[in-house]
């Protein structure tokens, strides 16, 4: 009897999860479906969920869109720019957030808790409030029109990532650090040789979140970049919408599919560490 009840709950749980998955996957399925339709079918009423015939050439046309006219969109150049910014930002974010979080989690110093509370409070400040002062600062530094405003701030940490890593570091037994110090390790060696190797799941979460934020960032490149040769993929997609005064939705969706594929692939390859990192950081407050 108990076994039947367990099976019924398992079936209900799986049914609910499949229903929720369908809801969340629908936008992605619609994106891919539209990317394979002929242009006249993209605006059809009522809409068709599947293409009447598949047009794979949309993907090739998306890569070379505008090649025969003015306003050519160099997608590979935009992809290279986006990847460069993402790699620089992820490198800085992982290093700086880990160092700051270690200071909050494992070291004792006057005002630590107050400084941590102030750090968390910065999460409440919306980006539009900081947009003008930051632009003025970067303009003074002569960084506007370059990639620097898009990746240098990541090297100064973010409150959310610091919080995430601090929670993880607090789950590591203090006896490990004490044993390392007894063996003659300095604080820096303890951090780099004992703590960081154990924190790989949490570091992977920070890296993935940072990569997704930079990869999908539209407002930052829109504010700071003016030279088309420095544009990122998000700006390239926006340019797709304004070419020739109209939008070829099938090509835009094909380009969007190409843009989101790296993020989806990265998630699938790192999902084990990602889920592990999220789970472990929630164990201790």
VOPAGU-2260 file (C-alpha; in pm, 1 decimal, decimal comma):
REM VOPAGU-2260
SITE   aa  ch    i         X         Y         Z
SITE  UNK   A    0       0,0       0,0       0,0
SITE  UNK   A    1     279,8     234,3      98,7
SITE  UNK   A    2     466,1     136,1    -215,7
SITE  UNK   A    3     166,2     229,1    -434,2
SITE  UNK   A    4     141,6     564,7    -262,2
SITE  UNK   A    5     510,3     628,8    -323,4
SITE  UNK   A    6     468,3     544,3    -693,0
SITE  UNK   A    7     162,8     771,2    -722,8
SITE  UNK   A    8     356,5    1062,2    -570,5
SITE  UNK   A    9     652,5     992,9    -799,4
SITE  UNK   A   10     426,3     987,2   -1107,3
SITE  UNK   A   11     254,7    1311,2    -999,7
SITE  UNK   A   12     591,9    1476,8    -935,2
SITE  UNK   A   13     729,5    1373,2   -1273,8
SITE  UNK   A   14     410,5    1487,5   -1447,4
SITE  UNK   A   15     437,9    1828,0   -1278,8
SITE  UNK   A   16     805,8    1856,7   -1371,9
SITE  UNK   A   17     735,2    1762,8   -1735,2
SITE  UNK   A   18     453,6    2020,5   -1750,0
SITE  UNK   A   19     680,8    2291,5   -1606,0
SITE  UNK   A   20     962,9    2192,0   -1841,1
SITE  UNK   A   21     724,6    2227,2   -2135,4
SITE  UNK   A   22     633,1    2578,7   -2025,0
SITE  UNK   A   23     996,6    2684,7   -1985,3
SITE  UNK   A   24    1111,8    2516,1   -2306,5
SITE  UNK   A   25     833,1    2663,1   -2520,4
SITE  UNK   A   26    1015,2    2994,7   -2594,2
SITE  UNK   A   27    1326,2    2803,1   -2703,0
SITE  UNK   A   28    1118,1    2568,1   -2919,0
SITE  UNK   A   29     938,9    2867,0   -3074,1
SITE  UNK   A   30    1274,6    3034,5   -3140,6
SITE  UNK   A   31    1408,3    2729,4   -3325,3
SITE  UNK   A   32    1080,9    2670,2   -3510,0
SITE  UNK   A   33    1068,2    3030,5   -3636,4
SITE  UNK   A   34    1433,2    3012,9   -3740,6
SITE  UNK   A   35    1343,2    2730,0   -3979,8
SITE  UNK   A   36    1034,8    2892,0   -4138,3
SITE  UNK   A   37    1010,4    3085,5   -4464,1
SITE  UNK   A   38     957,1    3457,6   -4403,1
SITE  UNK   A   39     591,3    3460,7   -4512,3
SITE  UNK   A   40     511,0    3194,7   -4251,6
SITE  UNK   A   41     658,4    3383,4   -3956,9
SITE  UNK   A   42     373,2    3636,2   -3951,7
SITE  UNK   A   43      95,0    3392,6   -4039,0
SITE  UNK   A   44    -232,5    3409,7   -3845,5
SITE  UNK   A   45    -310,5    3180,5   -3674,1
SITE  UNK   A   46      54,8    3093,0   -3618,3
SITE  UNK   A   47     194,5    2754,7   -3713,3
SITE  UNK   A   48     398,0    2582,2   -3446,5
SITE  UNK   A   49     604,7    2382,2   -3694,9
SITE  UNK   A   50     733,0    2499,5   -4035,2
SITE  UNK   A   51     540,1    2368,3   -4335,1
SITE  UNK   A   52     880,9    2310,6   -4488,4
SITE  UNK   A   53    1217,3    2355,3   -4320,2
SITE  UNK   A   54    1446,3    2631,0   -4447,9
SITE  UNK   A   55    1793,4    2548,5   -4316,6
SITE  UNK   A   56    1936,0    2817,2   -4544,0
SITE  UNK   A   57    1813,7    3075,2   -4289,6
SITE  UNK   A   58    2120,0    2997,9   -4076,9
SITE  UNK   A   59    2362,3    3052,7   -4363,7
SITE  UNK   A   60    2182,3    3376,3   -4457,6
SITE  UNK   A   61    2195,1    3495,3   -4094,7
SITE  UNK   A   62    2576,4    3462,9   -4099,4
SITE  UNK   A   63    2608,0    3666,1   -4419,2
SITE  UNK   A   64    2310,9    3896,7   -4367,4
SITE  UNK   A   65    2355,1    4225,7   -4553,5
SITE  UNK   A   66    2668,0    4103,2   -4729,0
SITE  UNK   A   67    2537,0    4227,6   -5060,9
SITE  UNK   A   68    2426,6    4565,5   -4925,2
SITE  UNK   A   69    2539,9    4835,0   -4687,5
SITE  UNK   A   70    2506,8    4752,1   -4319,6
SITE  UNK   A   71    2675,0    4411,0   -4332,8
SITE  UNK   A   72    2662,1    4241,5   -3991,4
SITE  UNK   A   73    2997,8    4067,3   -3926,7
SITE  UNK   A   74    2869,2    3802,7   -3688,4
SITE  UNK   A   75    3200,7    3626,5   -3645,8
SITE  UNK   A   76    3367,9    3954,5   -3546,0
SITE  UNK   A   77    3090,8    4023,7   -3295,5
SITE  UNK   A   78    3126,6    3671,2   -3160,0
SITE  UNK   A   79    3501,8    3716,1   -3116,1
SITE  UNK   A   80    3447,5    4049,3   -2934,9
SITE  UNK   A   81    3186,4    3898,1   -2703,2
SITE  UNK   A   82    3404,0    3596,8   -2624,4
SITE  UNK   A   83    3705,6    3817,2   -2547,2
SITE  UNK   A   84    3505,1    4034,1   -2306,1
SITE  UNK   A   85    3348,7    3726,4   -2144,5
SITE  UNK   A   86    3684,0    3553,8   -2087,0
SITE  UNK   A   87    3838,0    3865,7   -1931,5
SITE  UNK   A   88    3534,2    3928,5   -1712,8
SITE  UNK   A   89    3507,5    3565,1   -1596,2
SITE  UNK   A   90    3879,9    3551,5   -1509,9
SITE  UNK   A   91    3856,2    3864,9   -1298,9
SITE  UNK   A   92    3525,9    3774,1   -1137,7
SITE  UNK   A   93    3644,8    3432,7   -1020,3
SITE  UNK   A   94    3973,2    3565,6    -878,7
SITE  UNK   A   95    3842,4    3878,5    -706,2
SITE  UNK   A   96    3520,8    3731,5    -567,8
SITE  UNK   A   97    3703,0    3428,9    -427,8
SITE  UNK   A   98    3962,6    3646,4    -250,5
SITE  UNK   A   99    3702,9    3882,6    -101,1
SITE  UNK   A  100    3469,8    3599,5      -0,1
SITE  UNK   A  101    3758,8    3420,1     173,7
SITE  UNK   A  102    3826,5    3733,5     376,3
SITE  UNK   A  103    3462,6    3750,2     484,9
SITE  UNK   A  104    3429,4    3377,6     557,3
SITE  UNK   A  105    3758,1    3264,4     709,5
SITE  UNK   A  106    3942,9    3567,5     847,7
SITE  UNK   A  107    3862,2    3767,7    1158,2
SITE  UNK   A  108    3912,5    4142,3    1136,9
SITE  UNK   A  109    3742,6    4448,3    1291,0
SITE  UNK   A  110    3428,9    4558,8    1108,6
SITE  UNK   A  111    3406,0    4241,9     898,9
SITE  UNK   A  112    3034,9    4185,0     954,3
SITE  UNK   A  113    2952,8    4552,0     892,8
SITE  UNK   A  114    3156,2    4551,8     570,8
SITE  UNK   A  115    2978,0    4235,9     459,3
SITE  UNK   A  116    2638,5    4392,7     532,1
SITE  UNK   A  117    2735,6    4701,5     328,4
SITE  UNK   A  118    2850,6    4474,0      45,7
SITE  UNK   A  119    2515,7    4293,6      44,9
SITE  UNK   A  120    2333,0    4626,6      53,9
SITE  UNK   A  121    2490,0    4722,6    -279,3
SITE  UNK   A  122    2272,7    4454,6    -440,4
SITE  UNK   A  123    1974,2    4679,3    -371,7
SITE  UNK   A  124    2110,9    4959,6    -591,0
SITE  UNK   A  125    1966,6    4925,6    -944,1
SITE  UNK   A  126    2201,1    4965,7   -1238,5
SITE  UNK   A  127    2017,5    5270,2   -1387,3
SITE  UNK   A  128    2114,5    5465,6   -1072,4
SITE  UNK   A  129    2482,6    5391,8   -1135,6
SITE  UNK   A  130    2470,6    5426,9   -1511,9
SITE  UNK   A  131    2538,9    5801,2   -1538,1
SITE  UNK   A  132    2814,7    5821,5   -1269,4
SITE  UNK   A  133    2986,1    5516,2   -1418,0
SITE  UNK   A  134    2971,7    5659,7   -1767,1
SITE  UNK   A  135    3119,4    5988,8   -1640,4
SITE  UNK   A  136    3395,7    5798,5   -1461,5
SITE  UNK   A  137    3486,6    5586,8   -1762,2
SITE  UNK   A  138    3473,5    5893,1   -1984,5
SITE  UNK   A  139    3722,0    6069,4   -1753,4
SITE  UNK   A  140    3947,9    5766,3   -1778,0
SITE  UNK   A  141    3919,4    5768,3   -2157,1
SITE  UNK   A  142    3769,9    5418,4   -2161,4
SITE  UNK   A  143    3449,8    5489,5   -2355,2
SITE  UNK   A  144    3461,3    5336,9   -2700,1
SITE  UNK   A  145    3675,6    5049,1   -2569,1
SITE  UNK   A  146    3607,8    4709,6   -2408,7
SITE  UNK   A  147    3742,4    4814,4   -2067,3
SITE  UNK   A  148    3412,0    4935,6   -1911,3
SITE  UNK   A  149    3265,0    4595,5   -1999,3
SITE  UNK   A  150    3518,3    4375,3   -1820,1
SITE  UNK   A  151    3727,4    4579,1   -1574,5
SITE  UNK   A  152    3439,7    4619,6   -1318,7
SITE  UNK   A  153    3419,8    4239,5   -1294,7
SITE  UNK   A  154    3769,6    4241,5   -1140,8
SITE  UNK   A  155    3636,0    4435,1    -839,6
SITE  UNK   A  156    3385,4    4171,8    -733,8
SITE  UNK   A  157    3008,5    4153,5    -719,3
SITE  UNK   A  158    2798,7    4130,0    -405,5
SITE  UNK   A  159    2602,7    3824,7    -519,1
SITE  UNK   A  160    2910,9    3622,0    -612,9
SITE  UNK   A  161    3087,1    3720,4    -290,0
SITE  UNK   A  162    2783,5    3608,0     -92,7
SITE  UNK   A  163    2766,5    3279,8    -284,2
SITE  UNK   A  164    3134,3    3197,4    -231,6
SITE  UNK   A  165    3130,8    3306,3     132,5
SITE  UNK   A  166    2850,5    3061,3     201,4
SITE  UNK   A  167    3053,0    2784,5      38,3
SITE  UNK   A  168    3374,4    2867,4     224,0
SITE  UNK   A  169    3186,1    2853,9     553,7
SITE  UNK   A  170    3091,9    2492,0     484,5
SITE  UNK   A  171    3459,0    2386,5     468,3
SITE  UNK   A  172    3578,3    2264,6     811,5
SITE  UNK   A  173    3809,2    2510,4     987,1
SITE  UNK   A  174    4024,5    2214,1    1093,8
SITE  UNK   A  175    4160,4    2197,5     738,9
SITE  UNK   A  176    4289,6    2554,2     759,0
SITE  UNK   A  177    4432,7    2495,0    1106,9
SITE  UNK   A  178    4610,1    2181,3     989,3
SITE  UNK   A  179    4757,0    2371,8     695,3
SITE  UNK   A  180    4885,4    2646,5     925,9
SITE  UNK   A  181    5041,3    2388,0    1159,1
SITE  UNK   A  182    5220,1    2248,2     853,8
SITE  UNK   A  183    5364,4    2592,8     790,1
SITE  UNK   A  184    5131,5    2726,9     523,6
SITE  UNK   A  185    5079,9    3101,4     507,8
SITE  UNK   A  186    4728,8    3241,6     483,0
SITE  UNK   A  187    4770,0    3287,7     108,5
SITE  UNK   A  188    4893,1    2929,2      63,9
SITE  UNK   A  189    4602,5    2801,5     270,9
SITE  UNK   A  190    4365,1    2992,9      48,5
SITE  UNK   A  191    4515,2    2888,9    -284,9
SITE  UNK   A  192    4625,6    2532,9    -204,5
SITE  UNK   A  193    4360,0    2412,2      39,7
SITE  UNK   A  194    4041,6    2616,0       6,3
SITE  UNK   A  195    4027,0    2697,6    -364,3
SITE  UNK   A  196    4062,9    2337,2    -488,6
SITE  UNK   A  197    3768,8    2240,9    -268,3
SITE  UNK   A  198    3561,9    2532,9    -396,5
SITE  UNK   A  199    3559,1    2435,1    -763,4
SITE  UNK   A  200    3178,7    2377,8    -779,0
SITE  UNK   A  201    3107,4    2722,4    -634,4
SITE  UNK   A  202    3370,5    2884,3    -856,2
SITE  UNK   A  203    3207,9    2715,4   -1157,0
SITE  UNK   A  204    2873,7    2870,7   -1057,7
SITE  UNK   A  205    3030,2    3216,5   -1036,2
SITE  UNK   A  206    3204,9    3166,9   -1369,9
SITE  UNK   A  207    2885,9    3049,5   -1540,3
SITE  UNK   A  208    2672,8    3333,3   -1400,8
SITE  UNK   A  209    2934,3    3590,1   -1504,5
SITE  UNK   A  210    2968,0    3440,0   -1852,2
SITE  UNK   A  211    2590,7    3443,8   -1905,1
SITE  UNK   A  212    2562,8    3802,6   -1781,8
SITE  UNK   A  213    2838,4    3925,0   -2014,2
SITE  UNK   A  214    2726,9    3716,0   -2309,9
SITE  UNK   A  215    2368,9    3846,0   -2287,5
SITE  UNK   A  216    2456,3    4202,6   -2187,5
SITE  UNK   A  217    2295,1    4454,8   -2418,0
SITE  UNK   A  218    2287,4    4779,8   -2220,6
SITE  UNK   A  219    2661,0    4795,2   -2143,7
SITE  UNK   A  220    2782,2    4761,7   -2505,4
SITE  UNK   A  221    2504,0    4997,3   -2617,3
SITE  UNK   A  222    2627,5    5268,1   -2377,9
SITE  UNK   A  223    3002,9    5233,6   -2416,4
SITE  UNK   A  224    3062,4    5113,8   -2773,8
SITE  UNK   A  225    3019,5    5325,5   -3085,1
SITE  UNK   A  226    3254,2    5163,4   -3336,8
SITE  UNK   A  227    3073,1    4884,3   -3523,1
SITE  UNK   A  228    3394,5    4681,1   -3536,4
SITE  UNK   A  229    3380,6    4653,9   -3153,9
SITE  UNK   A  230    3014,3    4558,1   -3127,3
SITE  UNK   A  231    2906,4    4244,4   -2941,8
SITE  UNK   A  232    2653,9    3980,9   -3046,0
SITE  UNK   A  233    2369,9    4142,5   -2853,0
SITE  UNK   A  234    2419,5    4466,1   -3046,1
SITE  UNK   A  235    2443,5    4264,1   -3365,9
SITE  UNK   A  236    2099,6    4116,7   -3301,9
SITE  UNK   A  237    1958,8    4463,1   -3242,0
SITE  UNK   A  238    2105,2    4574,7   -3574,7
SITE  UNK   A  239    1920,6    4284,5   -3738,1
SITE  UNK   A  240    1591,4    4441,0   -3639,6
SITE  UNK   A  241    1662,0    4778,5   -3795,7
SITE  UNK   A  242    1804,7    4677,9   -4132,1
SITE  UNK   A  243    1595,4    4794,0   -4431,0
SITE  UNK   A  244    1326,0    4936,3   -4199,1
SITE  UNK   A  245    1180,1    4594,3   -4116,8
SITE  UNK   A  246    1258,5    4267,2   -3948,6
SITE  UNK   A  247    1316,1    3935,9   -4118,7
SITE  UNK   A  248    1206,1    3733,0   -3820,0
SITE  UNK   A  249    1323,7    3400,7   -3954,6
SITE  UNK   A  250    1680,0    3532,8   -3995,6
SITE  UNK   A  251    1670,5    3711,9   -3660,3
SITE  UNK   A  252    1557,8    3392,4   -3488,8
SITE  UNK   A  253    1828,1    3193,6   -3668,6
SITE  UNK   A  254    2091,4    3442,1   -3550,3
SITE  UNK   A  255    1945,0    3434,1   -3197,4
SITE  UNK   A  256    1962,0    3053,7   -3196,1
SITE  UNK   A  257    2330,6    3070,7   -3290,7
SITE  UNK   A  258    2391,3    3323,7   -3011,4
SITE  UNK   A  259    2221,6    3121,4   -2735,3
SITE  UNK   A  260    2378,5    2788,5   -2834,2
SITE  UNK   A  261    2714,0    2850,9   -2654,1
SITE  UNK   A  262    2533,5    2932,7   -2328,7
SITE  UNK   A  263    2315,9    2621,2   -2352,6
SITE  UNK   A  264    2616,4    2403,9   -2438,5
SITE  UNK   A  265    2816,5    2551,5   -2150,7
SITE  UNK   A  266    2533,4    2479,5   -1907,4
SITE  UNK   A  267    2502,7    2117,8   -2020,1
SITE  UNK   A  268    2876,5    2059,6   -1988,2
SITE  UNK   A  269    2894,2    2218,3   -1642,4
SITE  UNK   A  270    2551,8    2131,9   -1502,9
SITE  UNK   A  271    2686,1    1876,8   -1254,6
SITE  UNK   A  272    2922,7    2124,9   -1092,3
SITE  UNK   A  273    2664,7    2401,3   -1128,7
SITE  UNK   A  274    2395,3    2208,3    -939,6
SITE  UNK   A  275    2648,2    2085,2    -684,0
SITE  UNK   A  276    2768,3    2438,3    -623,5
SITE  UNK   A  277    2416,7    2576,0    -579,8
SITE  UNK   A  278    2321,7    2289,7    -347,1
SITE  UNK   A  279    2628,3    2313,8    -125,8
SITE  UNK   A  280    2621,7    2691,9     -89,9
SITE  UNK   A  281    2272,5    2664,7      55,2
SITE  UNK   A  282    2372,5    2429,9     336,5
SITE  UNK   A  283    2504,5    2683,9     580,9
SITE  UNK   A  284    2395,8    3038,3     650,7
